[in-house]
Amino acid sequence: QLDPTSFPAAASSADFAIEVVAAVSLYLGRLSGKEEFDVDFRGVTIGQLPREAASQLARFVPLRVRLEWDRPLADHLCATAEAVCQLEEHGSYPRDLVSRCPQIAAEQREKLLSVPEVVVAISPGETGSLTETPAAQLAVLIKPSQKSVELVANSDVIDERLLAKIAAELEHVLAQIAANPRAQLGEISVVAPHEQAALARWNAEKRVPYDFHSLPEMFRAQVKQTPDAAALVFHGTSITYRELDTYSNQLANLLIARGVAKGDLIGVLMDRSIEMMIGLYAVLKAGAAYVPMDPAYPAHRLELMAEDAE
């Protein structure tokens, strides 16, 4: 683990811990692109359990997060407070619950037993540490008495520079919540001010003129130059530029035969793979544009994307 990184956090509400939990969940949602997910959570109730209970009871429980970006921030704070209150009332559960309850789906069983990526804990007293946290990529310890947040990361995944960046971004999210509690959830930015300034400078720089060529044109030129070189490698499988050109041409002709016309928008709902790249090039070769749709997104979000893109 890295040495803990701590920072004071601004808070506008009376309940500092709730505001930080809400900020962390919002931050994770924006980074992951997910609107509904679980965060491993340890509240005051579990934090006060005696050490000898750790062998029988789970030290962290799942905190369900649901984000609606067009809803007021105040609604998210209320929902977070309600969820945390319910977990505090219910406390922990026996560690062997999963194995004793066959009705729990296999995927849920695997999730409960797996190493969590992020854990959030509320320190029950004046002092607190992350010594009891399970293996995780990132652990967030909220210290209400000190109005501060402590981060500890798995150094195999997160180095000191990235940990400091995460701390700065969380500070920025908390500052926005404190300064503008009437904002919509989607208006809260995770990009720190100095990074926003860098983006503004880059966008303001003089554009360099260049000879325009479409992506299919540039791809054809590369096929002629290196037809037998590896164009794609994925999980030990590779195809050449010639093969990629052939397969994408076949699919492009099929799309045209099925009515795809120049300027159409074609949804591509595929996991990362060689086939996905064939699909993207085929859409472009047919004269259309592709709309990337991640299968990991919730169904209702994919429906909205399809509806908006027509």
N, C-alpha and C positions, 0 to 999 in steps of 0.2 A: 504494500500500500504506500501511497504518497503521504508525505506529511500533510496534516489537515490544512485546508485553506479556509479561513473564516472571514466574514465581512458583516458589518452592521447593516441592518435592513430598515428602510423607512416603512412605517406602518400608519395608515390613517384610521384603521378600525380598532375597536377595543380589544379584539381577539387577534393578537399578533400571529399566533400559530396557524389559525385558519387562513389568514391572508397569505402566509408563505406557502402553505399546502396548495392553495388555489393557484398561486403564481407558478409553482413547480409543475403542477399538472398542465397548466396552460402552456408553459415552456416546452414540456415533453410532447404535447399535442402538436405544437407548431413545428417542432423539429422532425417528428415522425410522420406527419401528415395524417395522423389518425384522430378520429373524433370520439372513439369509444375504446377504452383499454383499462387494464388494471395496474395499480402501483402497489408494491409491497409496503405496508404501512405498520408502524408501531406507535400506538398512542400512549398516553399517560397510564392508562389502566394496565396494559401489558408491561410497560416499562417498570411498574412498581411490583411486578410479580417476583417472588423470591427466586434466587438462583437455582435452587433445587427443583423448581417447577419447570425449568428449561428443558429437562429431558423428557417430560411428558406433554408439555404444551408448546404450541407454535409461538415463536417470538415475533412473527410478522403475519398480518392478515391482509387479504386483497382489498384495496380501496378502489371502488369502481369509479371511473372518470367518464363523464359524458360532456362533450363540448359542442355548443351551438354558436357558431361564430357571429351570427346576426342577433344574438340575444344580449341584453345589457350585462355589463360586468357584475352588477349587483346580484343578478340571478345566479351567476356562477359562484359567487361568494356564499350565497345562501345555500345552494346545492352542496357545496363543499362542507359547510358547517353541519348540514343535516347528515351527510354521509359519515363524517368524522364522529358525530354524536352517536350515531347508530353503532359504529364500531366500538366506541368506548363503552357503550351499554352492554354489547354482546361479549366483549373481551376476546379471549383466545379460543382455540379449539384443540382437542387432543391431536398429537402428531400422527397417531395411527388411524385418524378418521378416514383418510382416503382409502386405505387398504381394507377398512371394515365396512365401507359403504359401496357395494357393487353398482348402485344406481349412478354414482359419479362417472361421467363419461371418461373414456380413456384419455382424450385430449386434455381434459381438465386435470386428471390425475397426473399426467406428465408435466403440466404447467406448474402445479403446486409443488412438485418434487424437484423441479429444475432450478438452476441457478438464476436468480432474478437479475435484470440489468440495472434497475434502479430501486433503491429502498429509501423510504422517508420515515424519520423517527422524530418524535417530540420528546425532548428531555424533561423528565418529571420533576427535577429539582434545580438547585442553584448550579450544580456542576453536572456535566454529562460527558459521555465519551461514546465512541463508536466501536468499542472493543467487543461488544456482543453482537454486532451485525454479521449476517451470513456473508458468504462470498458474493460480491456484487460488482458490477462495473463502476457504479457511482452510488455513494451513500450520502444522504442529506440529513443532518441533525439540526433540528430547530430548537433554539434555546430561548423560550419566551421571557425568562427572568432577565436575560441579558440583551434581549432584542437583537439577536445575531443568528447567523446561519453558518454551520460548519460543513464543509465538503471533504469527503475522503474518497479517493479513486483507486481502482486497480491499475497499477503502473504498467501492466502488460498491455493495457488498452488505452489509457488516458495518461499523457505525460503532464509535467508541471505547467507547460505553456497552455495546453488545452484546458487543464483544470482552472487556470486563472481566467481563461476566456469564458468558460461556463459560469464562473463566479461573477464576472463583469456583466454577462448577459442576464443572469438572474437578478442582479442588483438593478439593472435597467428596467426589467419587467416590473419589479416591486415598486420602483420609483414612479412608473407610469400609473400603476394601480392607485398609489397614494395620491398622486397629483390629479388624476382624472377618474374618479370612481363612477362617473356617469357614462363613461365610454362604452362602446360595444366591444365584445370580446375580440372580434376580428381586427379592431383598431390597435390592439396592443402589439407592439413590435418587439421582436427578440434581437434585432440587429442593434448593436451598441452605437451611440452617437458618433464615435470616431470612425467606425466602419461605414456608417451612412455618409459621413463627410468624404471618405475615400471614394465611395461609389459615385458621389456627386462630381468629384474632381475628374474621375475617369470618364463619366458621361459628357463632361463639358469640354474634354480635350478635342482638338481638331481631328476631323475624320480624314483618313487617308484614302484617296481614290484608288480604285482597282478595277481591272477588267472583269466584268460579271460573267460567271459561268454557273449554270445550275448544277446541283449536286449530281444528278444523273449524267450530265456531260463530263464532270470531273471524274466520276466513277468509270465511265467508258474509256477515258484517257488512261486511267490507271490499269484497266484491264488489258489494254493494248501494250502498255509498257511492261507489266509483270503478270502475265496471264496465269502462270503456274506457281506464283508465290502465295503463301498462306494469307488469306484475307481476314479470316476469323478463326479464333481458337476459343473453345468453350468446354470446360470440364474434360480436357483430353481429346476432344474431337475438333478437327479443323477442316476447312474447305478453302479452295483456292479462289482467286479473283474470277477465273473463268467459270468455275462452278457457281459462285454467287451470282454472277451475271446471268447464267443460264437459268437457274432456279427463279430468280426474281423476274426475268423476262416471261417465263411460263406463267407465273402468278399474275403478273401485270396484264397479260393477254386474257387470262380468265376473268379478271376484274372488269376489263373493258367489255368482254362478251356478256357480262352480267349487268351492264348498264352504267358503270362508273364513267363519269365524264370529267373533262378538265375543270378544275376548281372545286370539285366535290370534297367533302370532308369525310374521311373513313376512320372509324374507330378501330384501334388496334389493342385488343384486350389479351395480352400474352405476358407470361413471365420472361425474364431475360434468357435468351437462347439464340442459337444460330437461326432458328426458324423466325424469331422475332425480327432479326435484321433483314432476312429475306423479305418478310412482310413489309417492313418500312420502305425498302428500296422499290418493291413492287408497286406500292401505292404512289410513290413519287414518279416512277416510270409511266404509270397510267395517267399522269397529269393531275393527280389529286393531291391532297394534303392529308397527313395522318394526324389523328388525335390520340396521343398515348393515354391508355387507361390501365392503371395498375390493378391487377387482380386482388391485391391486398387491401384495397379500399373497401369501405362498407358499400353494400348494394345500393343504398339510397343515394350515396354520393356519386356513384357511377351513373345512376339514372339521371341525376341533375346535370352531370357533365354531358351526357348524350343529348339531353333536352336542350341545353344551352348551345351546344355546337351544331344541333340539328343534323 
